[in-house]
Amino acid sequence: MTIKLYSTDYVVVDAETKKPLEGYENIYHYTSVIEILNEKLMNQGYEYISMSELSKEDKKQFKETIKEMEK
């Protein structure tokens, strides 16, 4: 059986040694990392959300801004 590691999966490591801190059985999908981060950010009054969750007006504004930046 072939085991693959994916760039969308994350592990908690020591910042200096890059060695896993939680063992080799703890792997987090990127969506879980965002959830963990958002739990901390909510105390500060903000969070990360998917662009698809924005209002129609905000989506339109982002698209217009991107078009302007590409000129």
Backbone hydrogen bonds in HBPLUS format (Angstrom, degrees):
<---DONOR---> <-ACCEPTOR-->    atom                        ^
c    i                          cat <-CA-CA->   ^        H-A-AA   ^      H-
h    n   atom  resd res      DA  || num        DHA   H-A  angle D-A-AA Bond
n    s   type  num  typ     dist DA aas  dist angle  dist       angle   num
A0009-ASP N   A0006-TYR O   3.12 MM   3  5.54 164.9  2.14 114.3 117.4     1
A0030-TYR N   A0008-THR O   2.82 MM  22  5.49 134.2  2.03 170.2 174.5     2
A0010-TYR N   A0028-TYR O   2.54 MM  18  4.95 162.3  1.57 150.3 157.0     3
A0028-TYR N   A0010-TYR O   2.70 MM  18  4.95 175.5  1.70 158.6 159.2     4
A0021-LEU N   A0012-VAL O   2.91 MM   9  5.87 163.9  1.94 144.9 145.9     5
A0014-ASP N   A0019-LYS O   2.97 MM   5  5.57 154.9  2.03 147.7 151.2     6
A0018-LYS N   A0014-ASP O   2.79 MM   4  4.97 145.9  1.90 141.7 148.8     7
A0032-SER N   A0029-HIS O   2.85 MM   3  5.37 133.2  2.07 115.6 128.1     8
A0033-VAL N   A0029-HIS O   3.25 MM   4  6.69 148.6  2.36 147.5 156.8     9
A0034-ILE N   A0030-TYR O   3.06 MM   4  6.38 155.8  2.12 148.7 154.2    10
A0035-GLU N   A0031-THR O   3.05 MM   4  6.29 155.1  2.11 140.0 146.8    11
A0036-ILE N   A0032-SER O   2.95 MM   4  6.20 160.1  1.99 149.8 154.4    12
A0037-LEU N   A0033-VAL O   2.95 MM   4  6.17 164.1  1.97 150.7 155.2    13
A0038-ASN N   A0034-ILE O   2.78 MM   4  5.95 161.1  1.82 152.3 158.0    14
A0039-GLU N   A0035-GLU O   3.02 MM   4  6.25 149.4  2.11 146.4 153.6    15
A0040-LYS N   A0037-LEU O   3.07 MM   3  5.35 124.0  2.40 102.8 116.1    16
A0041-LEU N   A0037-LEU O   2.95 MM   4  6.25 155.2  2.01 149.8 157.9    17
A0042-MET N   A0038-ASN O   2.85 MM   4  5.86 150.1  1.93 153.5 158.1    18
A0044-GLN N   A0041-LEU O   2.71 MM   3  5.17 147.6  1.81 113.4 124.4    19
A0046-TYR N   A0041-LEU O   3.39 MM   5  5.62 175.2  2.39 128.0 126.9    20
A0045-GLY N   A0042-MET O   3.06 MM   3  4.86 157.4  2.11  98.4 105.5    21
A0053-GLU N   A0050-SER O   2.93 MM   3  5.42 159.0  1.98 114.6 121.5    22
A0054-LEU N   A0051-MET O   3.19 MM   3  5.53 167.5  2.21 112.3 116.0    23
A0059-LYS N   A0055-SER O   2.94 MM   4  6.21 162.2  1.97 156.6 161.9    24
A0060-LYS N   A0056-LYS O   2.97 MM   4  6.13 161.7  2.00 148.1 153.0    25
A0061-GLN N   A0057-GLU O   2.99 MM   4  6.27 155.9  2.05 146.0 152.7    26
A0062-PHE N   A0058-ASP O   2.92 MM   4  6.18 158.5  1.97 152.0 157.1    27
A0063-LYS N   A0059-LYS O   2.98 MM   4  6.24 164.1  2.01 153.6 157.7    28
A0064-GLU N   A0060-LYS O   2.93 MM   4  6.17 161.1  1.96 152.9 157.9    29
A0065-THR N   A0061-GLN O   2.93 MM   4  6.07 158.5  1.98 147.7 153.8    30
A0066-ILE N   A0062-PHE O   2.90 MM   4  6.13 159.3  1.94 153.1 158.5    31
A0067-LYS N   A0063-LYS O   2.98 MM   4  6.22 159.8  2.02 148.5 154.0    32
A0068-GLU N   A0064-GLU O   3.03 MM   4  6.28 157.4  2.08 147.0 152.7    33
A0069-MET N   A0065-THR O   2.96 MM   4  6.20 151.1  2.05 146.7 154.9    34
A0070-GLU N   A0066-ILE O   3.04 MM   4  6.25 136.8  2.23 145.0 156.0    35
A0070-GLU N   A0067-LYS O   3.22 MM   3  5.20 131.7  2.46  94.5 107.1    36
A0071-LYS N   A0068-GLU O   3.32 MM   3  5.52 159.5  2.36 104.3 110.3    37
